[in-house]
């Protein structure tokens, strides 16, 4: 899934959402992959473009997409 953040508040909210999940959530910025549960790592990536989110386990993708729907970029 692809997400986009409009503000630092969005990033903070997304990290909080990812932290609540019992599975791994990662965000990819080009070739770089960071832990979505870490503020420090999340603030090292470029937010001016849409970002790819990877969720551990195919069964968790739809669940996380519903929770993060306000950040999703429609394809």
PQR file with spaces between the fields and no chain letter, atoms N, CA, C, O and H, PARSE charges and radii, in Angstrom:
ATOM       1  N    UNK     1       0.845   -1.173    0.000 -0.4000 1.5000
ATOM       2  CA   UNK     1       0.000    0.000    0.000 -0.0000 2.0000
ATOM       3  C    UNK     1       0.887    1.230    0.000  0.5500 1.7000
ATOM       4  O    UNK     1       2.041    1.179    0.425 -0.5500 1.4000
ATOM       5  N    UNK     2       0.347    2.318   -0.472 -0.4000 1.5000
ATOM       6  CA   UNK     2       1.092    3.561   -0.568 -0.0000 2.0000
ATOM       7  C    UNK     2       0.415    4.617    0.304  0.5500 1.7000
ATOM       8  O    UNK     2      -0.808    4.750    0.312 -0.5500 1.4000
ATOM       9  H    UNK     2      -0.591    2.360   -0.817  0.4000 1.0000
ATOM      10  N    UNK     3       1.240    5.364    1.037 -0.4000 1.5000
ATOM      11  CA   UNK     3       0.727    6.416    1.910 -0.0000 2.0000
ATOM      12  C    UNK     3       1.407    7.743    1.613  0.5500 1.7000
ATOM      13  O    UNK     3       2.463    7.797    0.984 -0.5500 1.4000
ATOM      14  H    UNK     3       2.234    5.256    1.031  0.4000 1.0000
ATOM      15  N    UNK     4       0.778    8.802    2.079 -0.4000 1.5000
ATOM      16  CA   UNK     4       1.349   10.137    1.948 -0.0000 2.0000
ATOM      17  C    UNK     4       1.009   10.901    3.215  0.5500 1.7000
ATOM      18  O    UNK     4      -0.097   10.791    3.744 -0.5500 1.4000
ATOM      19  H    UNK     4      -0.081    8.758    2.590  0.4000 1.0000
ATOM      20  N    UNK     5       1.973   11.678    3.696 -0.4000 1.5000
ATOM      21  CA   UNK     5       1.788   12.488    4.896 -0.0000 2.0000
ATOM      22  C    UNK     5       1.840   13.955    4.529  0.5500 1.7000
ATOM      23  O    UNK     5       2.701   14.377    3.757 -0.5500 1.4000
ATOM      24  H    UNK     5       2.872   11.768    3.266  0.4000 1.0000
ATOM      25  N    UNK     6       0.921   14.737    5.078 -0.4000 1.5000
ATOM      26  CA   UNK     6       0.839   16.167    4.798 -0.0000 2.0000
ATOM      27  C    UNK     6       1.538   17.013    5.859  0.5500 1.7000
ATOM      28  O    UNK     6       1.864   18.174    5.612 -0.5500 1.4000
ATOM      29  H    UNK     6       0.221   14.394    5.704  0.4000 1.0000
ATOM      30  N    UNK     7       1.771   16.433    7.043 -0.4000 1.5000
ATOM      31  CA   UNK     7       2.370   17.209    8.132 -0.0000 2.0000
ATOM      32  C    UNK     7       3.138   16.290    9.080  0.5500 1.7000
ATOM      33  O    UNK     7       3.027   15.066    9.006 -0.5500 1.4000
ATOM      34  H    UNK     7       1.506   15.490    7.244  0.4000 1.0000
ATOM      35  N    UNK     8       3.908   16.896    9.960 -0.4000 1.5000
ATOM      36  CA   UNK     8       4.604   16.107   10.981 -0.0000 2.0000
ATOM      37  C    UNK     8       3.607   15.451   11.922  0.5500 1.7000
ATOM      38  O    UNK     8       3.869   14.375   12.460 -0.5500 1.4000
ATOM      39  H    UNK     8       3.998   17.890   10.020  0.4000 1.0000
ATOM      40  N    UNK     9       2.472   16.093   12.122 -0.4000 1.5000
ATOM      41  CA   UNK     9       1.414   15.505   12.933 -0.0000 2.0000
ATOM      42  C    UNK     9       0.901   14.206   12.327  0.5500 1.7000
ATOM      43  O    UNK     9       0.583   13.261   13.048 -0.5500 1.4000
ATOM      44  H    UNK     9       2.259   16.967   11.685  0.4000 1.0000
ATOM      45  N    UNK    10       0.823   14.164   10.999 -0.4000 1.5000
ATOM      46  CA   UNK    10       0.419   12.934   10.313 -0.0000 2.0000
ATOM      47  C    UNK    10       1.424   11.820   10.582  0.5500 1.7000
ATOM      48  O    UNK    10       1.039   10.678   10.835 -0.5500 1.4000
ATOM      49  H    UNK    10       1.082   14.932   10.414  0.4000 1.0000
ATOM      50  N    UNK    11       2.702   12.149   10.527 -0.4000 1.5000
ATOM      51  CA   UNK    11       3.750   11.158   10.778 -0.0000 2.0000
ATOM      52  C    UNK    11       3.623   10.642   12.209  0.5500 1.7000
ATOM      53  O    UNK    11       3.691    9.436   12.446 -0.5500 1.4000
ATOM      54  H    UNK    11       3.015   13.076   10.321  0.4000 1.0000
ATOM      55  N    UNK    12       3.443   11.539   13.142 -0.4000 1.5000
ATOM      56  CA   UNK    12       3.298   11.157   14.549 -0.0000 2.0000
ATOM      57  C    UNK    12       2.097   10.227   14.731  0.5500 1.7000
ATOM      58  O    UNK    12       2.190    9.223   15.437 -0.5500 1.4000
ATOM      59  H    UNK    12       3.387   12.518   12.949  0.4000 1.0000
ATOM      60  N    UNK    13       0.980   10.559   14.101 -0.4000 1.5000
ATOM      61  CA   UNK    13      -0.222    9.731   14.193 -0.0000 2.0000
ATOM      62  C    UNK    13       0.012    8.352   13.567  0.5500 1.7000
ATOM      63  O    UNK    13      -0.417    7.338   14.117 -0.5500 1.4000
ATOM      64  H    UNK    13       0.904   11.375   13.528  0.4000 1.0000
ATOM      65  N    UNK    14       0.688    8.319   12.426 -0.4000 1.5000
ATOM      66  CA   UNK    14       0.969    7.056   11.750 -0.0000 2.0000
ATOM      67  C    UNK    14       1.875    6.165   12.592  0.5500 1.7000
ATOM      68  O    UNK    14       1.645    4.960   12.691 -0.5500 1.4000
ATOM      69  H    UNK    14       1.037    9.143   11.980  0.4000 1.0000
ATOM      70  N    UNK    15       2.892    6.746   13.192 -0.4000 1.5000
ATOM      71  CA   UNK    15       3.796    5.978   14.060 -0.0000 2.0000
ATOM      72  C    UNK    15       3.004    5.401   15.242  0.5500 1.7000
ATOM      73  O    UNK    15       3.196    4.244   15.617 -0.5500 1.4000
ATOM      74  H    UNK    15       3.080    7.725   13.112  0.4000 1.0000
ATOM      75  N    UNK    16       2.127    6.203   15.815 -0.4000 1.5000
ATOM      76  CA   UNK    16       1.297    5.716   16.913 -0.0000 2.0000
ATOM      77  C    UNK    16       0.421    4.555   16.476  0.5500 1.7000
ATOM      78  O    UNK    16       0.265    3.580   17.211 -0.5500 1.4000
ATOM      79  H    UNK    16       1.971    7.142   15.511  0.4000 1.0000
ATOM      80  N    UNK    17      -0.146    4.654   15.295 -0.4000 1.5000
ATOM      81  CA   UNK    17      -0.974    3.593   14.740 -0.0000 2.0000
ATOM      82  C    UNK    17      -0.150    2.323   14.508  0.5500 1.7000
ATOM      83  O    UNK    17      -0.579    1.227   14.867 -0.5500 1.4000
ATOM      84  H    UNK    17      -0.020    5.446   14.698  0.4000 1.0000
ATOM      85  N    UNK    18       1.020    2.472   13.914 -0.4000 1.5000
ATOM      86  CA   UNK    18       1.893    1.322   13.646 -0.0000 2.0000
ATOM      87  C    UNK    18       2.325    0.655   14.950  0.5500 1.7000
ATOM      88  O    UNK    18       2.410   -0.570   15.028 -0.5500 1.4000
ATOM      89  H    UNK    18       1.369    3.362   13.622  0.4000 1.0000
ATOM      90  N    UNK    19       2.594    1.458   15.961 -0.4000 1.5000
ATOM      91  CA   UNK    19       3.042    0.936   17.252 -0.0000 2.0000
ATOM      92  C    UNK    19       1.984    0.048   17.907  0.5500 1.7000
ATOM      93  O    UNK    19       2.322   -0.880   18.641 -0.5500 1.4000
ATOM      94  H    UNK    19       2.525    2.453   15.898  0.4000 1.0000
ATOM      95  N    UNK    20       0.725    0.323   17.649 -0.4000 1.5000
ATOM      96  CA   UNK    20      -0.359   -0.471   18.229 -0.0000 2.0000
ATOM      97  C    UNK    20      -0.483   -1.867   17.613  0.5500 1.7000
ATOM      98  O    UNK    20      -1.149   -2.735   18.177 -0.5500 1.4000
ATOM      99  H    UNK    20       0.450    1.077   17.053  0.4000 1.0000
ATOM     100  N    UNK    21       0.149   -2.085   16.474 -0.4000 1.5000
ATOM     101  CA   UNK    21       0.014   -3.356   15.774 -0.0000 2.0000
ATOM     102  C    UNK    21       0.978   -4.401   16.337  0.5500 1.7000
ATOM     103  O    UNK    21       2.122   -4.074   16.655 -0.5500 1.4000
ATOM     104  H    UNK    21       0.690   -1.380   16.015  0.4000 1.0000
ATOM     105  N    UNK    22       0.527   -5.667   16.465 -0.4000 1.5000
ATOM     106  CA   UNK    22       1.399   -6.723   16.982 -0.0000 2.0000
ATOM     107  C    UNK    22       2.365   -7.284   15.926  0.5500 1.7000
ATOM     108  O    UNK    22       3.158   -8.176   16.226 -0.5500 1.4000
ATOM     109  H    UNK    22      -0.402   -5.932   16.206  0.4000 1.0000
ATOM     110  N    UNK    23       2.301   -6.770   14.713 -0.4000 1.5000
ATOM     111  CA   UNK    23       3.147   -7.228   13.626 -0.0000 2.0000
ATOM     112  C    UNK    23       4.033   -6.076   13.145  0.5500 1.7000
ATOM     113  O    UNK    23       3.790   -4.914   13.468 -0.5500 1.4000
ATOM     114  H    UNK    23       1.657   -6.045   14.470  0.4000 1.0000
ATOM     115  N    UNK    24       5.054   -6.416   12.375 -0.4000 1.5000
ATOM     116  CA   UNK    24       5.989   -5.413   11.866 -0.0000 2.0000
ATOM     117  C    UNK    24       5.346   -4.568   10.777  0.5500 1.7000
ATOM     118  O    UNK    24       4.614   -5.073    9.927 -0.5500 1.4000
ATOM     119  H    UNK    24       5.252   -7.360   12.112  0.4000 1.0000
ATOM     120  N    UNK    25       5.637   -3.263   10.820 -0.4000 1.5000
ATOM     121  CA   UNK    25       5.192   -2.326    9.790 -0.0000 2.0000
ATOM     122  C    UNK    25       6.427   -1.534    9.369  0.5500 1.7000
ATOM     123  O    UNK    25       7.112   -0.951   10.209 -0.5500 1.4000
ATOM     124  H    UNK    25       6.233   -2.853   11.511  0.4000 1.0000
ATOM     125  N    UNK    26       6.707   -1.515    8.076 -0.4000 1.5000
ATOM     126  CA   UNK    26       7.862   -0.796    7.563 -0.0000 2.0000
ATOM     127  C    UNK    26       7.438    0.167    6.464  0.5500 1.7000
ATOM     128  O    UNK    26       6.452   -0.054    5.760 -0.5500 1.4000
ATOM     129  H    UNK    26       6.151   -1.989    7.393  0.4000 1.0000
ATOM     130  N    UNK    27       8.209    1.239    6.338 -0.4000 1.5000
ATOM     131  CA   UNK    27       7.955    2.240    5.313 -0.0000 2.0000
ATOM     132  C    UNK    27       9.190    2.332    4.428  0.5500 1.7000
ATOM     133  O    UNK    27      10.317    2.399    4.918 -0.5500 1.4000
ATOM     134  H    UNK    27       9.009    1.419    6.910  0.4000 1.0000
ATOM     135  N    UNK    28       8.963    2.334    3.124 -0.4000 1.5000
ATOM     136  CA   UNK    28      10.062    2.383    2.163 -0.0000 2.0000
ATOM     137  C    UNK    28      10.078    3.710    1.433  0.5500 1.7000
ATOM     138  O    UNK    28       9.058    4.171    0.921 -0.5500 1.4000
ATOM     139  H    UNK    28       8.048    2.280    2.725  0.4000 1.0000
ATOM     140  N    UNK    29      11.246    4.310    1.395 -0.4000 1.5000
ATOM     141  CA   UNK    29      11.500    5.561    0.683 -0.0000 2.0000
ATOM     142  C    UNK    29      12.576    5.249   -0.360  0.5500 1.7000
ATOM     143  O    UNK    29      13.769    5.356   -0.077 -0.5500 1.4000
ATOM     144  H    UNK    29      12.075    3.935    1.811  0.4000 1.0000
ATOM     145  N    UNK    30      12.162    4.872   -1.539 -0.4000 1.5000
ATOM     146  CA   UNK    30      13.142    4.472   -2.554 -0.0000 2.0000
ATOM     147  C    UNK    30      13.792    3.166   -2.146  0.5500 1.7000
ATOM     148  O    UNK    30      13.107    2.156   -1.985 -0.5500 1.4000
ATOM     149  H    UNK    30      11.193    4.785   -1.769  0.4000 1.0000
ATOM     150  N    UNK    31      15.107    3.175   -1.977 -0.4000 1.5000
ATOM     151  CA   UNK    31      15.844    1.977   -1.598 -0.0000 2.0000
ATOM     152  C    UNK    31      15.936    1.803   -0.080  0.5500 1.7000
ATOM     153  O    UNK    31      16.431    0.783    0.399 -0.5500 1.4000
ATOM     154  H    UNK    31      15.663    3.995   -2.108  0.4000 1.0000
ATOM     155  N    UNK    32      15.471    2.773    0.656 -0.4000 1.5000
ATOM     156  CA   UNK    32      15.613    2.758    2.115 -0.0000 2.0000
ATOM     157  C    UNK    32      14.335    2.282    2.792  0.5500 1.7000
ATOM     158  O    UNK    32      13.246    2.766    2.483 -0.5500 1.4000
ATOM     159  H    UNK    32      15.068    3.602    0.266  0.4000 1.0000
ATOM     160  N    UNK    33      14.469    1.326    3.722 -0.4000 1.5000
ATOM     161  CA   UNK    33      13.337    0.781    4.467 -0.0000 2.0000
ATOM     162  C    UNK    33      13.547    1.110    5.946  0.5500 1.7000
ATOM     163  O    UNK    33      14.621    0.867    6.498 -0.5500 1.4000
ATOM     164  H    UNK    33      15.353    0.933    3.973  0.4000 1.0000
ATOM     165  N    UNK    34      12.500    1.672    6.588 -0.4000 1.5000
ATOM     166  CA   UNK    34      12.601    2.016    8.008 -0.0000 2.0000
ATOM     167  C    UNK    34      11.440    1.406    8.787  0.5500 1.7000
ATOM     168  O    UNK    34      10.395    1.081    8.224 -0.5500 1.4000
ATOM     169  H    UNK    34      11.628    1.869    6.140  0.4000 1.0000
ATOM     170  N    UNK    35      11.646    1.260   10.080 -0.4000 1.5000
ATOM     171  CA   UNK    35      10.640    0.738   10.995 -0.0000 2.0000
ATOM     172  C    UNK    35       9.594    1.824   11.247  0.5500 1.7000
ATOM     173  O    UNK    35       9.928    2.893   11.759 -0.5500 1.4000
ATOM     174  H    UNK    35      12.495    1.523   10.538  0.4000 1.0000
ATOM     175  N    UNK    36       8.340    1.565   10.897 -0.4000 1.5000
ATOM     176  CA   UNK    36       7.271    2.558   11.054 -0.0000 2.0000
ATOM     177  C    UNK    36       6.906    2.790   12.520  0.5500 1.7000
ATOM     178  O    UNK    36       6.161    3.720   12.829 -0.5500 1.4000
ATOM     179  H    UNK    36       8.069    0.697   10.481  0.4000 1.0000
ATOM     180  N    UNK    37       7.417    1.966   13.416 -0.4000 1.5000
ATOM     181  CA   UNK    37       7.141    2.113   14.844 -0.0000 2.0000
ATOM     182  C    UNK    37       8.170    3.000   15.540  0.5500 1.7000
ATOM     183  O    UNK    37       8.075    3.233   16.745 -0.5500 1.4000
ATOM     184  H    UNK    37       8.022    1.211   13.166  0.4000 1.0000
ATOM     185  N    UNK    38       9.140    3.489   14.799 -0.4000 1.5000
ATOM     186  CA   UNK    38      10.228    4.293   15.362 -0.0000 2.0000
ATOM     187  C    UNK    38      10.166    5.737   14.857  0.5500 1.7000
ATOM     188  O    UNK    38      10.327    5.994   13.664 -0.5500 1.4000
ATOM     189  H    UNK    38       9.217    3.300   13.820  0.4000 1.0000
ATOM     190  N    UNK    39       9.930    6.675   15.779 -0.4000 1.5000
ATOM     191  CA   UNK    39       9.938    8.093   15.392 -0.0000 2.0000
ATOM     192  C    UNK    39      11.273    8.468   14.778  0.5500 1.7000
ATOM     193  O    UNK    39      11.328    9.148   13.753 -0.5500 1.4000
ATOM     194  H    UNK    39       9.799    6.466   16.748  0.4000 1.0000
ATOM     195  N    UNK    40      12.345    8.022   15.407 -0.4000 1.5000
ATOM     196  CA   UNK    40      13.688    8.380   14.936 -0.0000 2.0000
ATOM     197  C    UNK    40      13.901    7.929   13.488  0.5500 1.7000
ATOM     198  O    UNK    40      14.395    8.701   12.666 -0.5500 1.4000
ATOM     199  H    UNK    40      12.301    7.470   16.240  0.4000 1.0000
ATOM     200  N    UNK    41      13.541    6.715   13.180 -0.4000 1.5000
ATOM     201  CA   UNK    41      13.730    6.211   11.820 -0.0000 2.0000
ATOM     202  C    UNK    41      12.782    6.893   10.834  0.5500 1.7000
ATOM     203  O    UNK    41      13.181    7.236    9.721 -0.5500 1.4000
ATOM     204  H    UNK    41      13.140    6.088   13.847  0.4000 1.0000
ATOM     205  N    UNK    42      11.548    7.086   11.239 -0.4000 1.5000
ATOM     206  CA   UNK    42      10.571    7.707   10.336 -0.0000 2.0000
ATOM     207  C    UNK    42      10.970    9.127    9.947  0.5500 1.7000
ATOM     208  O    UNK    42      10.720    9.555    8.820 -0.5500 1.4000
ATOM     209  H    UNK    42      11.225    6.807   12.143  0.4000 1.0000
ATOM     210  N    UNK    43      11.574    9.842   10.850 -0.4000 1.5000
ATOM     211  CA   UNK    43      11.953   11.220   10.547 -0.0000 2.0000
ATOM     212  C    UNK    43      13.234   11.329    9.725  0.5500 1.7000
ATOM     213  O    UNK    43      13.731   12.431    9.495 -0.5500 1.4000
ATOM     214  H    UNK    43      11.778    9.494   11.765  0.4000 1.0000
ATOM     215  N    UNK    44      13.770   10.197    9.284 -0.4000 1.5000
ATOM     216  CA   UNK    44      14.960   10.228    8.428 -0.0000 2.0000
ATOM     217  C    UNK    44      14.619   10.045    6.954  0.5500 1.7000
ATOM     218  O    UNK    44      15.506   10.091    6.101 -0.5500 1.4000
ATOM     219  H    UNK    44      13.366    9.301    9.471  0.4000 1.0000
ATOM     220  N    UNK    45      13.332    9.837    6.647 -0.4000 1.5000
ATOM     221  CA   UNK    45      12.965    9.615    5.254 -0.0000 2.0000
ATOM     222  C    UNK    45      12.299   10.851    4.645  0.5500 1.7000
ATOM     223  O    UNK    45      11.897   11.774    5.353 -0.5500 1.4000
ATOM     224  H    UNK    45      12.611    9.800    7.340  0.4000 1.0000
ATOM     225  N    UNK    46      12.196   10.844    3.341 -0.4000 1.5000
ATOM     226  CA   UNK    46      11.669   11.974    2.582 -0.0000 2.0000
ATOM     227  C    UNK    46      10.142   11.874    2.492  0.5500 1.7000
ATOM     228  O    UNK    46       9.617   10.924    1.912 -0.5500 1.4000
ATOM     229  H    UNK    46      12.523   10.094    2.766  0.4000 1.0000
ATOM     230  N    UNK    47       9.435   12.845    3.060 -0.4000 1.5000
ATOM     231  CA   UNK    47       7.977   12.833    3.074 -0.0000 2.0000
ATOM     232  C    UNK    47       7.356   13.634    1.932  0.5500 1.7000
ATOM     233  O    UNK    47       6.137   13.802    1.906 -0.5500 1.4000
ATOM     234  H    UNK    47       9.861   13.617    3.531  0.4000 1.0000
ATOM     235  N    UNK    48       8.143   14.125    1.001 -0.4000 1.5000
ATOM     236  CA   UNK    48       7.596   14.934   -0.081 -0.0000 2.0000
ATOM     237  C    UNK    48       6.992   14.084   -1.200  0.5500 1.7000
ATOM     238  O    UNK    48       6.429   14.613   -2.158 -0.5500 1.4000
ATOM     239  H    UNK    48       9.133   13.988    1.022  0.4000 1.0000
ATOM     240  N    UNK    49       7.114   12.779   -1.068 -0.4000 1.5000
ATOM     241  CA   UNK    49       6.592   11.867   -2.074 -0.0000 2.0000
ATOM     242  C    UNK    49       5.807   10.754   -1.395  0.5500 1.7000
ATOM     243  O    UNK    49       5.970   10.527   -0.196 -0.5500 1.4000
ATOM     244  H    UNK    49       7.572   12.350   -0.290  0.4000 1.0000
ATOM     245  N    UNK    50       4.959   10.058   -2.141 -0.4000 1.5000
ATOM     246  CA   UNK    50       4.257    8.907   -1.555 -0.0000 2.0000
ATOM     247  C    UNK    50       5.261    7.842   -1.122  0.5500 1.7000
ATOM     248  O    UNK    50       6.325    7.698   -1.724 -0.5500 1.4000
ATOM     249  H    UNK    50       4.826   10.242   -3.115  0.4000 1.0000
ATOM     250  N    UNK    51       4.916    7.106   -0.083 -0.4000 1.5000
ATOM     251  CA   UNK    51       5.798    6.097    0.483 -0.0000 2.0000
ATOM     252  C    UNK    51       5.113    4.736    0.466  0.5500 1.7000
ATOM     253  O    UNK    51       3.898    4.636    0.635 -0.5500 1.4000
ATOM     254  H    UNK    51       4.051    7.223    0.406  0.4000 1.0000
ATOM     255  N    UNK    52       5.903    3.697    0.260 -0.4000 1.5000
ATOM     256  CA   UNK    52       5.392    2.335    0.245 -0.0000 2.0000
ATOM     257  C    UNK    52       5.405    1.778    1.670  0.5500 1.7000
ATOM     258  O    UNK    52       6.405    1.898    2.378 -0.5500 1.4000
ATOM     259  H    UNK    52       6.890    3.778    0.123  0.4000 1.0000
ATOM     260  N    UNK    53       4.294    1.172    2.085 -0.4000 1.5000
ATOM     261  CA   UNK    53       4.200    0.552    3.408 -0.0000 2.0000
ATOM     262  C    UNK    53       4.141   -0.954    3.222  0.5500 1.7000
ATOM     263  O    UNK    53       3.375   -1.462    2.403 -0.5500 1.4000
ATOM     264  H    UNK    53       3.481    1.075    1.510  0.4000 1.0000
ATOM     265  N    UNK    54       4.958   -1.661    3.992 -0.4000 1.5000
ATOM     266  CA   UNK    54       4.944   -3.121    3.989 -0.0000 2.0000
ATOM     267  C    UNK    54       4.565   -3.596    5.378  0.5500 1.7000
ATOM     268  O    UNK    54       5.127   -3.153    6.379 -0.5500 1.4000
ATOM     269  H    UNK    54       5.580   -1.248    4.658  0.4000 1.0000
ATOM     270  N    UNK    55       3.601   -4.503    5.420 -0.4000 1.5000
ATOM     271  CA   UNK    55       3.100   -5.059    6.668 -0.0000 2.0000
ATOM     272  C    UNK    55       3.449   -6.538    6.699  0.5500 1.7000
ATOM     273  O    UNK    55       3.251   -7.241    5.708 -0.5500 1.4000
ATOM     274  H    UNK    55       3.144   -4.863    4.606  0.4000 1.0000
ATOM     275  N    UNK    56       3.969   -7.021    7.831 -0.4000 1.5000
ATOM     276  CA   UNK    56       4.319   -8.433    7.943 -0.0000 2.0000
ATOM     277  C    UNK    56       3.060   -9.288    7.902  0.5500 1.7000
ATOM     278  O    UNK    56       2.140   -9.087    8.695 -0.5500 1.4000
ATOM     279  H    UNK    56       4.129   -6.450    8.636  0.4000 1.0000
ATOM     280  N    UNK    57       3.023  -10.220    6.999 -0.4000 1.5000
ATOM     281  CA   UNK    57       1.904  -11.143    6.897 -0.0000 2.0000
ATOM     282  C    UNK    57       0.785  -10.622    6.015  0.5500 1.7000
ATOM     283  O    UNK    57       0.193   -9.582    6.300 -0.5500 1.4000
ATOM     284  H    UNK    57       3.771  -10.384    6.355  0.4000 1.0000
ATOM     285  N    UNK    58       0.501  -11.338    4.955 -0.4000 1.5000
ATOM     286  CA   UNK    58      -0.564  -10.946    4.018 -0.0000 2.0000
ATOM     287  C    UNK    58      -1.901  -10.773    4.728  0.5500 1.7000
ATOM     288  O    UNK    58      -2.699   -9.916    4.349 -0.5500 1.4000
ATOM     289  H    UNK    58       0.983  -12.184    4.723  0.4000 1.0000
ATOM     290  N    UNK    59      -2.149  -11.580    5.756 -0.4000 1.5000
ATOM     291  CA   UNK    59      -3.417  -11.497    6.476 -0.0000 2.0000
ATOM     292  C    UNK    59      -3.579  -10.191    7.247  0.5500 1.7000
ATOM     293  O    UNK    59      -4.694   -9.837    7.631 -0.5500 1.4000
ATOM     294  H    UNK    59      -1.501  -12.276    6.065  0.4000 1.0000
ATOM     295  N    UNK    60      -2.489   -9.476    7.478 -0.4000 1.5000
ATOM     296  CA   UNK    60      -2.529   -8.222    8.231 -0.0000 2.0000
ATOM     297  C    UNK    60      -2.691   -6.985    7.347  0.5500 1.7000
ATOM     298  O    UNK    60      -3.018   -5.910    7.849 -0.5500 1.4000
ATOM     299  H    UNK    60      -1.584   -9.764    7.166  0.4000 1.0000
ATOM     300  N    UNK    61      -2.469   -7.123    6.060 -0.4000 1.5000
ATOM     301  CA   UNK    61      -2.490   -5.964    5.154 -0.0000 2.0000
ATOM     302  C    UNK    61      -3.835   -5.241    5.130  0.5500 1.7000
ATOM     303  O    UNK    61      -3.882   -4.017    5.254 -0.5500 1.4000
ATOM     304  H    UNK    61      -2.203   -7.997    5.652  0.4000 1.0000
ATOM     305  N    UNK    62      -4.912   -5.977    4.975 -0.4000 1.5000
ATOM     306  CA   UNK    62      -6.241   -5.355    4.904 -0.0000 2.0000
ATOM     307  C    UNK    62      -6.594   -4.689    6.230  0.5500 1.7000
ATOM     308  O    UNK    62      -7.190   -3.612    6.251 -0.5500 1.4000
ATOM     309  H    UNK    62      -4.874   -6.972    4.874  0.4000 1.0000
ATOM     310  N    UNK    63      -6.226   -5.331    7.330 -0.4000 1.5000
ATOM     311  CA   UNK    63      -6.483   -4.776    8.656 -0.0000 2.0000
ATOM     312  C    UNK    63      -5.760   -3.442    8.829  0.5500 1.7000
ATOM     313  O    UNK    63      -6.352   -2.468    9.294 -0.5500 1.4000
ATOM     314  H    UNK    63      -5.742   -6.206    7.313  0.4000 1.0000
ATOM     315  N    UNK    64      -4.491   -3.400    8.459 -0.4000 1.5000
ATOM     316  CA   UNK    64      -3.728   -2.167    8.615 -0.0000 2.0000
ATOM     317  C    UNK    64      -4.209   -1.099    7.633  0.5500 1.7000
ATOM     318  O    UNK    64      -4.238    0.085    7.971 -0.5500 1.4000
ATOM     319  H    UNK    64      -4.010   -4.191    8.082  0.4000 1.0000
ATOM     320  N    UNK    65      -4.582   -1.505    6.436 -0.4000 1.5000
ATOM     321  CA   UNK    65      -5.085   -0.543    5.443 -0.0000 2.0000
ATOM     322  C    UNK    65      -6.351    0.146    5.953  0.5500 1.7000
ATOM     323  O    UNK    65      -6.529    1.347    5.749 -0.5500 1.4000
ATOM     324  H    UNK    65      -4.559   -2.467    6.162  0.4000 1.0000
ATOM     325  N    UNK    66      -7.225   -0.606    6.611 -0.4000 1.5000
ATOM     326  CA   UNK    66      -8.430    0.011    7.194 -0.0000 2.0000
ATOM     327  C    UNK    66      -8.060    1.006    8.290  0.5500 1.7000
ATOM     328  O    UNK    66      -8.632    2.094    8.365 -0.5500 1.4000
ATOM     329  H    UNK    66      -7.080   -1.581    6.776  0.4000 1.0000
ATOM     330  N    UNK    67      -7.112    0.635    9.131 -0.4000 1.5000
ATOM     331  CA   UNK    67      -6.703    1.504   10.227 -0.0000 2.0000
ATOM     332  C    UNK    67      -6.003    2.769    9.718  0.5500 1.7000
ATOM     333  O    UNK    67      -6.133    3.833   10.322 -0.5500 1.4000
ATOM     334  H    UNK    67      -6.648   -0.249    9.070  0.4000 1.0000
ATOM     335  N    UNK    68      -5.270    2.659    8.623 -0.4000 1.5000
ATOM     336  CA   UNK    68      -4.474    3.778    8.095 -0.0000 2.0000
ATOM     337  C    UNK    68      -5.127    4.431    6.887  0.5500 1.7000
ATOM     338  O    UNK    68      -4.453    5.127    6.128 -0.5500 1.4000
ATOM     339  H    UNK    68      -5.164    1.794    8.132  0.4000 1.0000
ATOM     340  N    UNK    69      -6.423    4.222    6.693 -0.4000 1.5000
ATOM     341  CA   UNK    69      -7.074    4.655    5.457 -0.0000 2.0000
ATOM     342  C    UNK    69      -6.944    6.144    5.151  0.5500 1.7000
ATOM     343  O    UNK    69      -6.919    6.525    3.981 -0.5500 1.4000
ATOM     344  H    UNK    69      -6.971    3.657    7.310  0.4000 1.0000
ATOM     345  N    UNK    70      -6.861    6.983    6.160 -0.4000 1.5000
ATOM     346  CA   UNK    70      -6.760    8.420    5.867 -0.0000 2.0000
ATOM     347  C    UNK    70      -5.424    8.824    5.249  0.5500 1.7000
ATOM     348  O    UNK    70      -5.304    9.907    4.676 -0.5500 1.4000
ATOM     349  H    UNK    70      -6.881    6.673    7.111  0.4000 1.0000
ATOM     350  N    UNK    71      -4.422    7.954    5.366 -0.4000 1.5000
ATOM     351  CA   UNK    71      -3.088    8.232    4.785 -0.0000 2.0000
ATOM     352  C    UNK    71      -2.888    7.580    3.423  0.5500 1.7000
ATOM     353  O    UNK    71      -1.916    7.878    2.729 -0.5500 1.4000
ATOM     354  H    UNK    71      -4.519    7.075    5.831  0.4000 1.0000
ATOM     355  N    UNK    72      -3.796    6.696    3.037 -0.4000 1.5000
ATOM     356  CA   UNK    72      -3.621    5.941    1.787 -0.0000 2.0000
ATOM     357  C    UNK    72      -3.740    6.823    0.559  0.5500 1.7000
ATOM     358  O    UNK    72      -4.558    7.741    0.501 -0.5500 1.4000
ATOM     359  H    UNK    72      -4.586    6.453    3.600  0.4000 1.0000
ATOM     360  N    UNK    73      -2.904    6.519   -0.420 -0.4000 1.5000
ATOM     361  CA   UNK    73      -2.943    7.182   -1.721 -0.0000 2.0000
ATOM     362  C    UNK    73      -3.718    6.264   -2.635  0.5500 1.7000
ATOM     363  O    UNK    73      -3.338    5.107   -2.817 -0.5500 1.4000
ATOM     364  H    UNK    73      -2.239    5.772   -0.373  0.4000 1.0000
ATOM     365  N    UNK    74      -4.787    6.752   -3.209 -0.4000 1.5000
ATOM     366  CA   UNK    74      -5.596    5.935   -4.131 -0.0000 2.0000
ATOM     367  C    UNK    74      -4.870    5.811   -5.456  0.5500 1.7000
ATOM     368  O    UNK    74      -4.384    6.792   -6.018 -0.5500 1.4000
ATOM     369  H    UNK    74      -5.096    7.692   -3.061  0.4000 1.0000
ATOM     370  N    UNK    75      -4.808    4.592   -5.936 -0.4000 1.5000
ATOM     371  CA   UNK    75      -4.110    4.344   -7.201 -0.0000 2.0000
ATOM     372  C    UNK    75      -5.076    4.464   -8.360  0.5500 1.7000
ATOM     373  O    UNK    75      -4.682    4.290   -9.513 -0.5500 1.4000
ATOM     374  H    UNK    75      -5.202    3.794   -5.480  0.4000 1.0000
